Amino acid sequence: MHGIEALFHDEPVAVYDAVHPHWRDELLFFAGGRFMRGAGGCAGRYVLQDGLLTLFWDDWAPEALEKNGSGFSRGPFSLTPAAGSRQLPFPESVS
Protein backbone atom coordinates (compact mmCIF):
# COMPACT_ATOMS: atom_id res chain seq x y z
CA MET A 1 0.00 0.00 0.00
CA HIS A 2 1.38 3.41 -0.90
CA GLY A 3 0.94 7.00 0.21
CA ILE A 4 -2.63 8.20 0.08
CA GLU A 5 -3.97 4.62 0.01
CA ALA A 6 -2.36 3.96 3.40
CA LEU A 7 -3.94 7.08 4.86
CA PHE A 8 -7.42 5.82 4.03
CA HIS A 9 -6.84 2.15 4.91
CA ASP A 10 -4.45 2.11 7.86
CA GLU A 11 -4.11 4.03 11.08
CA PRO A 12 -0.71 5.65 11.49
CA VAL A 13 1.53 4.13 14.16
CA ALA A 14 2.90 7.59 14.95
CA VAL A 15 2.19 11.21 14.03
CA TYR A 16 4.82 13.94 14.23
CA ASP A 17 4.54 17.70 13.84
CA ALA A 18 7.07 18.63 11.16
CA VAL A 19 8.81 21.96 10.66
CA HIS A 20 10.75 22.03 7.40
CA PRO A 21 12.42 25.07 5.81
CA HIS A 22 9.78 25.00 3.04
CA TRP A 23 6.65 23.74 4.85
CA ARG A 24 4.90 22.84 8.13
CA ASP A 25 2.65 19.81 8.36
CA GLU A 26 2.05 16.53 10.15
CA LEU A 27 4.01 13.47 9.08
CA LEU A 28 2.03 10.24 9.40
CA PHE A 29 4.05 7.03 9.85
CA PHE A 30 2.56 3.63 9.01
CA ALA A 31 3.58 0.15 10.19
CA GLY A 32 4.48 -0.98 6.67
CA GLY A 33 7.38 1.48 6.50
CA ARG A 34 5.51 4.19 4.60
CA PHE A 35 4.98 7.80 5.65
CA MET A 36 3.16 10.78 4.23
CA ARG A 37 2.47 14.42 4.90
CA GLY A 38 -0.95 14.93 6.40
CA ALA A 39 -2.09 17.84 4.21
CA GLY A 40 0.58 17.93 1.54
CA GLY A 41 0.14 14.38 0.26
CA CYS A 42 3.87 13.86 -0.40
CA ALA A 43 4.89 10.36 0.67
CA GLY A 44 7.72 7.88 0.80
CA ARG A 45 9.21 5.12 2.89
CA TYR A 46 11.15 5.45 6.11
CA VAL A 47 13.92 3.53 7.83
CA LEU A 48 14.56 3.92 11.54
CA GLN A 49 17.86 2.44 12.68
CA ASP A 50 20.44 3.26 15.35
CA GLY A 51 18.83 6.58 16.25
CA LEU A 52 18.69 7.75 12.63
CA LEU A 53 15.39 8.28 10.83
CA THR A 54 15.83 8.36 7.06
CA LEU A 55 12.94 9.60 4.95
CA PHE A 56 13.09 8.31 1.38
CA TRP A 57 10.62 10.63 -0.34
CA ASP A 58 8.94 9.32 -3.49
CA ASP A 59 9.53 12.63 -5.30
CA TRP A 60 12.39 14.28 -3.38
CA ALA A 61 15.91 13.50 -2.21
CA PRO A 62 16.24 11.43 1.01
CA GLU A 63 16.56 13.26 4.32
CA ALA A 64 18.18 11.80 7.45
CA LEU A 65 17.27 13.09 10.91
CA GLU A 66 18.90 12.20 14.22
CA LYS A 67 17.09 11.29 17.43
CA ASN A 68 16.78 14.45 19.52
CA GLY A 69 14.93 13.98 22.81
CA SER A 70 11.47 12.71 21.92
CA GLY A 71 11.77 13.82 18.29
CA PHE A 72 14.19 14.02 15.39
CA SER A 73 16.08 16.86 13.76
CA ARG A 74 18.73 17.83 11.27
CA GLY A 75 19.47 21.51 10.81
CA PRO A 76 16.22 23.46 10.35
CA PHE A 77 14.11 20.29 9.78
CA SER A 78 12.55 18.95 12.98
CA LEU A 79 9.92 16.41 13.98
CA THR A 80 8.21 16.40 17.38
CA PRO A 81 5.55 13.89 18.46
CA ALA A 82 2.03 15.25 17.97
CA ALA A 83 -0.07 15.55 21.13
CA GLY A 84 -1.39 12.13 22.11
CA SER A 85 0.65 10.25 19.50
CA ARG A 86 2.99 7.36 20.16
CA GLN A 87 6.62 7.76 19.23
CA LEU A 88 8.31 5.70 16.58
CA PRO A 89 9.90 2.52 18.05
CA PHE A 90 13.63 2.25 18.73
CA PRO A 91 15.95 0.86 17.56
CA GLU A 92 14.02 -1.29 15.08
CA SER A 93 14.07 -0.63 11.40
CA VAL A 94 10.70 -0.83 9.73
CA SER A 95 11.93 -1.05 6.17
Secondary structure, DSSP 8 states (H G I E B T S, - for coil): --HHHHHHHS--SEEEEEEETTEEEEEEE-TTSEEEETTT--EEEEEEETTEEEEEESSS--EEEEEETTEEEETTEEEEE-TT-----SS----
